[in-house]
Amino acid sequence: MSKYILVVFIFIQTTLSLRAQSFDIDKSLKGFDAYVQTIMKDWNAPGIAVGIVVKDKLVFAKGYGYRDLENKLPVTPQTLFPIASNTKLFTAVAAGFLVEDGKLAWDQPIKKYDASIEFYNQDLNEGVTLRDMLSHRTGISRHDGIWYKSTFTRKEMFYRIKFLEPSQPLRQGFLYNNLMYMGVGAAMEHITGKTWEDYVREKLFKPLVMSNSTFTIGEMEKRPDFAFPYYEERDTTVLKKYPFYRQMDGVGPCGSIISNVEEISHWLIALMNKGKYGNQQVIPESILAATLQPAMAVPNINLETKGYTELFNSVYGMGRYFSAYKGHYLTYHGGAIGGFYSQVSTMLYDGIGVIVLVNGAHTSPMIEIVSRNIYDRLLNVPRTPWHERLYKDYLAGKKASKESREKVSSTKVADTRPSHVLEDYSGEFENAAYGIVGIRVKENGLQYSFNGDEQPLIHYHYDRFDTPDDVLIGKTSVNFSTNPQGEIDKLLISMDEAEVAFNRKPDAALTDPAILLTYTGKYETPSGGAVEIRLPDSKTLFLVYPGQPQYELIPYKPRTFKMKQFSDTIIQFIVEDNRITGYRNIDPAGELFIRRK
């Protein structure tokens, strides 16, 4: 090492050491309580919990407002809140233990360690690594509609990964994806033989003394001190209880942990002290170092659109972002689910960590406002008016939303009606990844159901129907389409990042291997030509003419299939005396009987 480099190294180390100095907490936080009360009033916030860690101690822990408005029960440092995506770093660190044991690797294809995982194509199967999944760089977009409010088990969601077509090439951009964390958790279960929850309890909760932390709302409700979520009734300041979001079981590794300021501080202390909590090395230092390796750059949205220069050039590692905040190294992650928001952050080289938990669906900016105000105070730097900035944006957005809802859509075509009678729209429509949308006739109208939500459908124009604009559920537009046979066979819904097609679900008998087998065999055209129906994989029938491509048969109606390659062609099998005697080939040119040999 040259003398110059040695001097620079010593200077950097000295600078970082000087930063991690003792803080006069009382002096730094003078006026902080009044500040929090002010922003709570402006944001109409039910409650907030705040914790500050310095070096290896929780030096400030306080609740403001109410965890239960109706009963005037206050928020305390022991109040449990769902921390949502702040779960992700727990999953990344837990996976790191398996990397340490040689049962996983950060940068080898994950399929090498869990052959059961399947992606959309072979390139992804051969390329996607554990780091790719944990850093949101698989090229697969969110698809949150698959898990949100669904009853899919973790195994069922894991299976659906293979239907998710990438939106961009692997490692070419940042696309946040909760399902990839679910996939990592499911792979961990396959490797360890334990549930992800039990593994996290064993490796992290127990040694960090997080005995009240849990994974389900049901378990949380058994504790004496937990928060209720609230939301503002639309266009008012009236606070109402937000229904607890209870369907996190399947997707748990991305966001199901429930904890409080006191116990999250134990976790934060370990993160800030190279994996040590108390006198115990809870987490190997190498795991934490791996989570902080830059993996994917994040767009500078606030810098480019608003000119904010305090925090930019953020990078995602595994389970957390890191950036420079006013010249200080900041790591952080937010969480949001069902009216709860959280932020857990730390300035590692300054020895400061901050925890903020809130229980208002409309108060999400408060986690950043409070966290950054604390850092400004402790670092003794000019305080950025985060509250004023973000509250101005919030009010502008609220005003624009109201004005938008009051305008009649200019795209609506007047005086139209549906192309079919309402009964023709009813049925179950299925997408391989998202599951089933149900449509039925109810009280002379259509009823829409998906993932437990049931809403009426109101005719918009032609074959488009919309749900009412619900303050919690939102609005859904359902667009039906007609097949060449003149039947309603598909519906389209804009979900997540794209339009999703749901096809009418066929008779279950058409996917039964035993029944499909009865259709197989050799057939003959009227002119003596040879035709064969094959079932190569026990799942899908194929029609084969010698010298021509195989034609996949798609289940349609009882004993009836459509050609995948030609939607206007139908293959209808004929049953006589309980046996298949042939099939009708029905297409625009006419109808032809093909005899079974």
N, C-alpha and C positions, 0 to 999 in steps of 0.2 A: 504494500500500500504506500503510495507516495505521501510526502509530508503534507502537500496541499490538500489531498483528499482526506487525510487523517484529521487535519484542522477543521475542515468543513464538517466531517462526521461528528467530531467532538462538539462543534458549535450547534449542530442540529439536535444532538442528544441533550445538550445542556438547555437549549431553548425549550424542548419538549418537557424536560424535567421541571424547568421553571414554571411552565404553564400549569403543571399538575400541582399547584400550590394549595395552601389552605385558604378557605374562603370565609369571609365574615358573613355568614348566612343572614343573621338578623339585619345587618346593615344593607346587604344586597336586596333583601326582600321587603325593605321598608316600603309601605304603601301597596304591597302586592295583594293583600286581602281586599282592599278597596278596589283595586284594578279588576280583580276577578269578579267582584260583585257588580261592577259597572258593565262589564261585557256580558255577564249572565243576564242582566236586565235587558240589554239591547237585543241579545239573541233569543230572549225568552227561553232560557235554558232551564230544564228541571233540576239537574244536578251535575256535579263534576268532582272527580277525585284527582288529586295531584300528589306526586311523589318526586323527591329529588335525592339522588344518590351522589355522594362525593367520596371518591376513592373506594372504600369498602364499607361505607355506612349509609344507611337511609337517614338523612339529616333533616328531611322535611316530609311530612305525610299529613294530608288534610283533605277533608271532604267539605264541599260547599253545596248548598241547596239540598234537594230531596231525592232519595232513592225511591220513595213512594209518596207521591204528591197527595193522594187522597187521605192517607193516614199521617201525613206530615212526619214521616220517618226520614231522618237525615242521612246523607251520604257520609261514610266514614272510611278510613284507610283499609278497613276490613270488608267493605262492601264489594261483593262479587259482580263483575261485569264480563260479558262475553268479549274477548279481545280479538275475535275474528282472525284477520290475516297476520296478526302478530304471532299466530300459531306457526307460521311458515318457517321461522328460524328454528323453532323447536324440532320440526321435521327434518330440516337440513342438518342440524347438529346430531340428531338421533341417527340419521343415515350415516353420518361421519363415523360413529362407533363401528358400523359394519365395514366401512372402508379401512379403519384401523385394524380390524380383524381379518382383512383380506377377502371378505364375503361380498364386497362391492368395490367399485373403483370410480373415482370422480370422472375420469376421462376415457373410459372404455365403454363400448355399447352396453346399455343396461340389459339388453336381451341376452348377453353372454352370461349374466348372473340370474336372470329370471326369464326362461324361455317362453313363459306363458304370455308375456306382454306382446301385443301386436299393434303396429302402427299402420297407417294408410297404405304405404308402399314399401318395397324392399329397401329403397335407399334410406328411409327412416329407420327401418328395422336394423339395418347394418350400421347406421350412423349415430342415432340418438343416444347420448350419454346421460348419466346421472346429473352432471353439471348442467347440461342443456335443459333438462326438465326443471331443475331448481333455479335456473337463471332466466326462464321465460324466453328462450331463444330457439325453440323447436320449430318455429314457423307456423305453429298451429294456434289459431286465435281462441278466444275465451270459451265460447259455447256454454255460458253459464246456465242457459235455459235447460240444459240436460240435467243439472243437479238441483237447481233452485226449486224448492218445494216438491221435488220428486220423491217417490218412495223407492227408488232404485237402491239396492244394496251396493256396498263398495265393490263387490265382485261384479255386479251387473254394470256399474259405471266403468270399471276397469276393462270390461269386454268391449264397451262402446268406443274406446279410444281408436280402434282400428277403422272406424267410419269417419273420422275427422280429417278431411282433406286439408293439407297445409295451405295457408294463405300466402306464404312466401318461402323462399328456400331456407334450409336449416342454417342457423347462426347468422342470418343476414339482417335481423332486426329484433327489436324488443316487442313481444306480444304477450302481455300478462295472461297467465292461464292457471286457474285454480285446479283444473282437472289433472294437470301434470303433477301437482303436489299430491293429489289423491292417488295417482298412479305410482308415485314413489312410495307412499305409505302402503299401498297394496303389495308392491314388490317386497317391501321390508317384511310384511306378514308372511309372504311365501318363503322368504329366506330364513326367518327366525322361528316360524311356527307359532308366533305370538301375535295378538292383535297389536295394531299400531299404538292404541291407547295403553295397553299393558306395558309395552316396550318403553314408551315415553315416561310412564310412571316409574318404572324400574330404573331407567338410566338418568332421568332428570328430576322428576318431582320428588322422589324419595330423598336423594342426597342433598337437594336444595331446600328441603323442608317446606314443600309446597303442599301441605296436607289438606288444605281446603280447596285447592284448585281441582277442577273437574272438567268433564267433556260434554255434558248434556244439561239441558235446561231442567229436566226432571231431577237430576242430582243436585243442581244448584238450588232448586226450590226446597230441598230438605235442609239447607243451611239457614241459619238465623238471620243473615245479613246479605241481601242481594238487591240489585236495582231492577226496576221496571222501566221499559222503554216508553217514550212518548213521541207524539208528532203534533204539529199544528194543523188544526182543521183548515182546509183550503181557504185562502184569502182572509183568514182571521188570525188572532193570537190565542185562540182557545186551544189548550193542550188536552189531548186525549191519549189514552193508553194505546200503544202499538202492540198488536198481538206478538207474543214471544215467537221467534223463529225456532222451531223445534226439529227441523229435518236435516241436521248437520251430520247425522251418523255416517251416511255413505261417503260423503266428501270430507270427513273429519280432518285428515292431515293438512288440509289447506286452511282450516279456520275454526275448529270447534272448541279450543281451549277457553275456559272460563276461570278468571282469577281476580285478584285484587292488588291494590298498590303495595301492600306489605309483602306479599309473596312474589309479585313480579320484581320487586327490588332485589330479592335473593338471586333471581335469574340475571338481572342487570349487573349485579355485583360480580357474578361469575364471568359475564361477558367482558366486563371492564378490567378484570384482574387475571387475564390469561387462563381462564377456566377454574380459578380457585374460589371456593366459598368456605369461609371459616379457615380451618387448617387442612381442608381436603381439596385435592385436585379432582374436581367433579368432571371436568371436560378436558380432554387432552388439548394442549395449546395448538397442536397442528390442525385440529378440526376447526377451531375458530379462525385460524390464519387462512384456511382454505375458503371459508365463507366470505372472507374479505378480499379475495383475489378478484380483480375486475373481470367481469364476464361479458357484460353487454351495456353499451351506452344508452342513456335515456334522453329523449328529445328535450331541448331547452324551451319548453312552451312559454313559461312565464317571462323569460328573458326576451324571447323573440316577439311575443304578442303585447307585453306590458312594460318591458324595459326594466324589470326587477333584476338587480345585480347582486343581491345579498347571497343567494344560493343558486348555483347553476352548474352545468357539466356533471350532473348526477350519473352514477354508474350503479348497476345492479350486480351484486356478487351472487350469493346463494342465501335467500331468505332475508335479505336486507339491502337497502340502498346505502350509498355513501357519497358524500359531496363535500365541498368546501363551503362553510358558512362564515362569511366575514373573515376569511383567512384561517379558520379553525376546521379541523377534520371532524365531520359529523356523520354518524351512521344512524339510520332510522328506518322505521316501517310503520305504516298505518294499518288500521283494521276497521271494517265496516260490515255490520250485519244487523238487520232487523231493528233499526233505531238506535243501535249502539255504535260508538266510535272510540278508537283507541290510538294512541301513538306511544311507542317505546323508542327512545333515542339516546345516544351517548356521544360525547366528545371524548374519545378514548385517551388522547394525549393531554387533555386538560383535566381528566379525572372527574368528569361531570356526567350524570345520567338523569334523564327526565321521563316520567311516566304521566300520561294524561288520559283519563277515561271519562266519557260523557254519555248521557242517556237520552238524547233528543235527536230525532231523525233529521231535523232541520239545522242542527248545530255542528255539523262536521268540521267547518273551518276552525272551531275553537281549539281543536287538538293542536293545530299548528300555531294559532295565535298565542296560546298559553305557553307552549314549549319554547317558542322563539323569544318570547318576552323574558322567560327565565334565563335563557342563555345570554341575552343581552345584559341582564342585570348582573349575573355572576361574572361575566367576562368584563364588565364595566366598559362596554362600548355603547355608542349612541343607539338609542332604542328606535327601531323601525316601527312606524305606526301600522303594524300588521292588522290590528282590529279595524282601524278606519278603512284601510285598503279593502280587506275582504268583506267587511260589512257593506261597503258601498257596492261591491260586485254582487253581493247577495240580494240587496234591495233591487238592483237593476234587473237581475235575473227573475226575481219574483214578479216584478212589474211586467216584464216582457212575457212571462208565462201566462199571466192573467189576460193580457191583451190578445195573445195568440188564441187562447181558448174562446174568446168572445167573437172571433172572426169566423165567418162561414167559409169553408174550404172552396176555393175557386175551381177545384178539379171535379166537383160533383156534377154529374149530368142529370138534369131534371127530368121528371116524368118517365122514369124507366121502371121496369119491374124484373123480378127474377125470371130466368129462362125455364125453370122447372117448378113444379109444385113443391112445397116445403118438404114433404116426405122424401123426395128424391135426394135431398141434401143430407139426410140423417145417416148415421153409421159411425164406424170407427176408422180413423185415418192414421196411418203409421209411418214414422220415419225411423230408420234403423238406429240412429244415434239418440234422437230426442224422445222416442216413445210414441204414445198414442194421444191424439186429439179426438174427443168425442163430440159428435153433433147429434142432437135429438130435437124433435118437435115438442114444444111445451107451451100450452096456453096460446095456441094459434101463432106461435112464433118459434124461432130457432134458439136453442140453448147450446152454449159452447163450454167445454170442460177440458182443462189441461192441468196436470200436476195438482189436482185438488181444488183448483179455482173453477167455479161455475159462474157464468155470466150470460145474460141474454144477448142475442145478436140482433142488431137493428139494421134493416136494409139500407144500404147507402146508395148504390146504383148497380144496375145489371146483376152480376153474380158476386158482388162485394157486399159483405156484411161487417159491421163494426160493433165492438162491445162498448158499453158506456165508459166514460173517462173516470175511473175510480182513483181517488187520491192515494190509495195504497197499492192497488194492483196495476194501475195505469190503463192504457187503451190498447186494444188489439184489433187489427184489421185482418179479416179472413177473406181470401179471394179464391173462389171455387173455379174449377175448370172442367171442361167437358171433353170426353174422349171421342174418337172417330165414330163410335157407336151411339153418340148422343147422350151418354150417361155422365153424371157427376162422378168423377173418379179420382180427383185430386184437389187438395187445397194448399194454398201458399200463405205463409205468415212470415213477416219480417221479425227475426229473432237475433239477438246478439249483434253480430257483424254482417249478417247476410240474410237472404230470403231462404226459408227452409220449406221443402216440399214434403207433404204428408200424403201418401197414397192410400186409397181405400183398402182397408184390411180385408183380405179374401177369407173365404171359408177355411177354418182351421184344418179341415180334412185334406186340403190341397198342399199342406206342408208335412203331412204325416208320411214318413218313409214307407210304411207298410202299404198305404193306399197308393202312393206314387209308384211303387213297384208293380202294381196291377196294370198300370198303363204301358209298361215297357214291353218291347218285343218288335217283331218285324211286321210291316204293313205293306200294302200294294196299291198303287194308283190304278184307276180304270184302264189305263193304257199298258199296265204291266210293269210300271216303274217301281223300284225298290225304295222303301222308306223305313227308317228305324227310329224308335223312341228309346232313348237311353237314360239311365240314372247313374252317372259315374260316381257321385259322392253321397248318395242317400239323401240329398237335399234338393237337388234341382234337376228337372227333366230337360232333355235336349232332343230336338227333332233333327235327324240327319239324313240328307240326301247324298248319295255317292258323288264324290267330286265337288261337293259344295261345303261352305262353312257350316259349323254346327249352329242351330238356332235355339237360343235359350227360351224356355217356356215359363211365363210368369203367371202364377196363380191369379185367377180372375173371379170365377163363379163356380158353383158346384159342377164338377166334371169338365170345367172350361178353363182354358188358358189363353194368354195372348203371347204373340211373339215379341220378344224384347226388341228385336231389330225393326219390327214393323207393327206399330200400334194399331193399325187398321186391319190386322189379320188375327182371326180367332181360331183356336183348335178346340173343338167341342167333342168329347168322347161319348160314344154311344154304348149304352148298357142294355143287353137283352138276356133274359134268363140268368141274371146275376153275373154276367161276364161281359168283358169289353169286346165288342164285335168290330169296332172301327172308330173313325172320327170324321167329323165334318170340318173341312178347311174352308172357312168363311172369310172372304176378302172383297174389296171393291169390285172385282171382276165377276163374282158370283159365289156359288157354294158347291163344293166337291166332296163326295164321300170317298174316304180312303179305307179300304177293307183290311182287317187284321188277318194275317196268314195263319 
